[in-house]
Amino acid sequence: MYQSAHKGTFDAVLMDVIMPEMNGLEATRAIRAFEHCPAESGIPIIAMTANVFADDVKACLEAGMNSHVGKPLDMQVLAAEISRQVRRYASLREGANFTKLGS
């Protein structure tokens, strides 16, 4: 769905880690490969998983996710993280657009 959408359709991806066929780590790697950019400059991908041990969080970040929110979800924590990541991504896009216009 992400690959076929027009650029700018999505502001963030909420990624479950345990899914059938392709897990969230594989899906994240595929998105990053499609974007041809690292997590720092690509669309925010937020892990949502019950896997909350330090090694699990590390695996999510190493796969290219930007952050991790544990289950059971605290909606205030999730909303704050989405907001933080979307603001960061928007500022990166605005900076890129400014650079292109100023060139």
C-alpha positions in Angstrom: 0.0 0.0 0.0 2.8 2.4 0.9 4.7 1.8 -2.3 1.7 2.4 -4.5 0.5 5.6 -2.7 1.4 9.1 -4.0 4.2 10.7 -2.1 2.9 12.6 0.9 -0.2 10.4 1.3 1.1 9.1 4.7 2.6 11.0 7.5 3.7 7.9 9.5 3.5 4.2 9.6 2.3 2.3 12.7 4.0 -1.1 12.4 3.0 -4.2 14.2 6.1 -6.4 14.6 4.4 -9.8 14.6 2.4 -10.3 11.4 1.7 -13.2 9.0 3.8 -13.6 5.8 6.1 -10.6 6.4 6.9 -9.5 9.9 7.3 -5.8 10.9 11.1 -5.9 10.8 11.0 -7.2 7.2 8.3 -4.7 6.2 10.3 -1.8 7.6 13.4 -2.9 5.7 11.4 -3.1 2.6 10.0 0.4 3.1 13.5 1.8 3.7 14.8 0.1 0.6 11.9 1.5 -1.4 12.5 5.0 -0.1 16.3 4.7 -0.7 16.9 6.6 2.6 17.6 5.8 6.2 15.3 6.0 9.1 16.6 9.5 10.0 15.2 11.0 6.8 12.4 8.6 5.7 8.8 8.4 6.8 8.4 7.8 10.5 7.8 4.1 11.3 6.7 3.5 14.9 6.8 -0.1 16.2 3.7 -1.1 18.2 4.4 -4.4 19.9 4.2 -6.4 23.1 7.9 -7.2 22.5 9.3 -4.7 24.9 12.7 -6.1 26.0 15.8 -4.0 25.2 16.8 -6.5 22.5 13.4 -6.2 20.9 13.5 -2.4 20.9 17.1 -2.6 19.5 16.0 -4.9 16.7 13.2 -2.5 15.7 15.5 0.4 15.5 18.2 -1.5 13.7 15.5 -2.6 11.1 14.9 1.1 10.4 12.0 2.0 12.7 12.2 5.4 14.3 10.6 4.5 17.7 8.9 1.9 19.7 5.7 2.0 21.7 4.9 -1.1 23.8 1.6 -2.9 24.1 -0.8 -2.7 25.8 -1.0 0.7 24.3 -1.3 3.8 26.3 -3.2 6.1 23.9 -1.6 9.3 25.3 1.9 7.8 24.9 1.1 6.7 21.4 -0.5 10.0 20.4 2.5 11.9 21.8 5.0 9.7 19.9 3.0 10.0 16.6 3.0 13.8 17.1 6.7 13.9 17.8 7.6 11.8 14.8 5.3 13.6 12.4 6.6 17.0 13.5 10.2 15.8 13.0 9.4 14.4 9.5 7.5 17.5 8.5 10.5 19.7 9.4 12.8 17.5 7.4 10.5 17.7 4.4 10.2 21.5 4.7 14.0 21.8 5.0 14.4 19.7 1.9 11.9 21.8 0.0 13.5 25.0 1.1 16.9 23.7 0.0 15.5 22.8 -3.4 13.9 26.2 -3.9 17.0 28.0 -2.7 19.3 26.2 -5.1 
